[in-house]
Amino acid sequence: MGSPSSVQPPRGKIGRIVAASLVGTTIEWYDFFLYGSAAALVFNTLFFPSSDPLVGTLLAFLTYAVGFAARPLGGVVFGHYGDKIGRKKLLVLSLLMMGGATFAMGLLPTHASIGVWAPILLTVLRLVQGFALGGEWGGAVLLVSEHGGDERRGFWASWPQSGAPGGNLLATGVLALLAAVQSDEAFLAWGWRIPFLLSGVLVMIGLWIRISVEESPVFLEAQQRSAAAAERGVKEQAPVVQVFRRSWREVLLAIGTRFGENISYYILTAFLLVYVTVHLDMSKSDALNAVLIGSAVHFVTIPMWGALSDRLGRRPVTLIGAVGMAFWAFGFFALLDTRSFPVIVFAVTLGLLLHGAMYGPQAAFISEMFDTKVRYSGASMGSQLASIIGGALAPLIAVELLKDYESSVPISVYLCFASLVTAVTVWVAKETRGRDLTKDGVDASVPAAPVAVKDSVPLGH
């Protein structure tokens, strides 16, 4: 009999695991992205009133960035306990924390009612959101990766990745619907609260689905080995300590792999709302609908990129997206400046297609970098540290560049640079496609066929 990682699971079983991970990640990303959209459209007025719209937006995005700052801490805490007691329990906890914080945001008084306490309370709840999401990503993708077998792991693990555009699609769709049926005055007065309160219902649905899934067989096997070692008197270090001692190179590779992907996504979605509504003086509906259409295409195509990485390798597919985004960084804003809605939709959609080429293989790629005993900690740490230096700062840097230069060219240069960082990182990384996740060391990776890009020297541990 093969190991749990190498044996392909029944389609019904892996389907249930994928559905549970996808629904959970979609709900959590809905909560997280809802804040980003509201920061661009609502919070700058209601919680950070200012005579300069861009200054108010900048302050709103600062609290948006605070959520990212809490994500590495969440990754460390959730990663430690996820590697100790299992993936499933921590995923249930992260969903409860995220949904509770988002629901509470819908009940918050604004600056006009309680003054400075409004942005303070908003920031605290944003910290809870970030902490919860820091533990969500690693657990969700690992649960699928460790169930999915070696041959099609890229495809199966890419489905939780679709939760990001799925959540953005849901958040943007609700906001777009409200913006279409309400006046600006009604939307600012009370309409914006509806999507936040809706999170309470979504979380109950997510919990019902997520509680029904089984724990990862790869983790259970590793847990049995650890228990046997403990009986022999072998004491293991905490997972986070093992990561820093033996897998710091992989953490750096995970950061670099996510860097351009993370920055490009938040510029293409969150900053786009500011650029279109404030700089181009177009309607909120135009901006939201462009992201809505692009996110729908993004949601469908991410698993296709994941499946392609099972055939070509993680590195070649990621390089397609990174190099393509480096070039698209300059065409993107030129198309936005036409102020034509169909052209803007095309710009966003093509940008998100290129982003998907980086994002689709990423779950399997990063999961395959780490050993089972530290996989939750290592994958979460690398992913969430990248979110701080990438996604957290991207809207802030873009808004500041726009304010200082009144031009999109510096933003394009910034996006191009970020994409090239990812391209270089992936070029020097080792291909991981086909790795048996039950074995320790990246040398357990045995690709099913030669890949299109030459492998570099294997990373040591």
Order of alpha helices (4+ residues) and beta strands (2+ residues): alpha-alpha-alpha-alpha-alpha-alpha-alpha-alpha-alpha-alpha-alpha-alpha-alpha-alpha-alpha-alpha-alpha-alpha
